[in-house]
């Protein structure tokens, strides 16, 4: 398979995944993973997509730490 065909396929699939994830974001659980996978594919060819991927990874990491903290506090409140 030629490099040009691989690049075209990677960009097409990445863009389709990002668009699908954005359209279904409010309707289907887990569509954020579709967006992240699409950004990962696009980040091979576009530096801006790499920046968006890093930003989304930081936001997900921050929100998961916040949720863990909230759940831990709730657990401690329940047993006291």
C-alpha positions as CSV (number, residue, x, y, z in Angstrom):
1,X,0.0,0.0,0.0
2,X,1.5,3.4,-1.0
3,X,2.3,6.1,1.6
4,X,-0.1,8.5,-0.1
5,X,-3.0,6.0,0.2
6,X,-2.2,5.3,3.8
7,X,-2.2,9.0,4.6
8,X,-5.4,9.6,2.8
9,X,-7.1,6.7,4.6
10,X,-5.8,7.8,8.0
11,X,-7.1,11.4,7.5
12,X,-10.4,10.2,6.2
13,X,-11.0,7.7,9.0
14,X,-9.8,10.2,11.6
15,X,-12.1,13.0,10.3
16,X,-15.0,10.6,10.1
17,X,-14.5,9.4,13.7
18,X,-14.2,13.0,15.0
19,X,-17.4,14.0,13.2
20,X,-19.3,11.0,14.4
21,X,-18.1,11.5,17.9
22,X,-19.2,15.2,17.9
23,X,-22.6,14.4,16.4
24,X,-23.3,11.6,18.9
25,X,-21.7,13.3,21.9
26,X,-25.0,14.1,23.6
27,X,-26.8,10.9,22.6
28,X,-24.4,8.0,23.1
29,X,-22.2,7.3,26.1
30,X,-18.6,6.8,25.4
31,X,-18.5,8.9,22.2
32,X,-15.7,10.9,23.7
33,X,-13.4,7.9,23.0
34,X,-14.4,8.1,19.3
35,X,-13.3,11.7,19.3
36,X,-10.0,10.9,21.0
37,X,-9.3,8.0,18.6
38,X,-10.1,10.3,15.6
39,X,-7.8,13.0,17.0
40,X,-5.1,10.4,17.5
41,X,-5.3,9.4,13.8
42,X,-5.3,13.0,12.7
43,X,-2.4,14.0,14.9
44,X,0.0,12.0,12.8
45,X,-0.5,14.5,10.0
46,X,-1.8,17.8,11.6
47,X,0.0,19.5,14.5
48,X,-3.2,21.3,15.4
49,X,-4.9,18.0,16.0
50,X,-2.0,17.0,18.2
51,X,-2.6,20.1,20.3
52,X,-6.3,19.3,20.6
53,X,-5.5,15.7,21.6
54,X,-3.2,16.9,24.3
55,X,-5.7,19.4,25.6
56,X,-8.5,16.8,25.6
57,X,-6.2,14.3,27.4
58,X,-5.4,16.9,30.1
59,X,-9.1,17.8,30.5
60,X,-10.1,14.1,30.9
61,X,-7.3,13.5,33.4
62,X,-8.3,16.6,35.4
63,X,-12.0,15.7,35.4
64,X,-11.2,12.1,36.5
65,X,-9.1,13.3,39.4
66,X,-11.9,15.7,40.4
67,X,-14.5,12.8,40.2
68,X,-12.2,10.5,42.3
69,X,-11.8,13.2,44.9
70,X,-15.5,13.8,45.1
71,X,-16.3,10.1,45.4
72,X,-13.7,9.6,48.1
73,X,-15.1,12.5,50.1
74,X,-18.6,11.1,49.7
75,X,-17.4,7.6,50.9
76,X,-15.7,9.1,54.0
77,X,-18.8,11.2,54.8
78,X,-21.0,8.1,54.6
79,X,-18.9,6.1,57.1
80,X,-18.5,9.0,59.6
